[in-house]
Amino acid sequence: MERVLGIGGVFLRATDPKSLSSWYRDCLGLDLGEHGLWEQGGGPTVFATFESDTDYFGSRTQQVMLNFRVAHLEAMLAQLRSMGADVAEETENTGDVGRFGWVTDPEGHRIELWQPV
């Protein structure tokens, strides 16, 4: 059986694509090359489904939520706050999975930040 090898891309609709790309580069440190190519570090990727009425993604109109792995959650959240980003006050520690925090990008997409164990 043929299988997918990994995530080949993430595509977001935006009212101002250039500005939103700049936000991801400047605030989250995504080193985006030509055509948005991003060479990410190795590590786990979670593919999970949620009930259609979940509030976990923030707005119920948001159908997909990005989750980025980070090395130091508190440092990343502090950096985002210092840049004026909309960072949720709460964090979550699941113990066996890791720590989580959330930020909302300028176009209203809730993003999860994950510091794996």
Long-range contacts (C-beta under 8 A, 24 or more apart in sequence): 6-45, 7-45, 9-36, 10-66, 12-107, 12-109, 14-107, 15-107, 16-107, 19-106, 20-105, 20-106, 20-107, 23-105, 23-106, 24-105, 26-83, 27-79, 27-80, 27-83, 27-85, 27-103, 28-68, 28-76, 28-80, 28-111, 41-69, 43-69, 43-116, 44-69, 44-116, 57-110, 58-102, 58-104, 58-110, 59-108, 59-110, 62-108, 62-109, 62-110, 65-109, 65-110, 65-111, 65-112, 66-109, 66-111, 66-112, 67-111, 67-112, 67-113, 67-114, 68-111, 68-112, 68-113, 68-114, 69-114, 69-115, 69-116, 70-113, 70-114, 70-115, 71-115, 72-115, 73-99, 73-100, 73-101, 73-113, 73-114, 73-115, 76-101, 76-113, 77-101, 77-103, 77-113
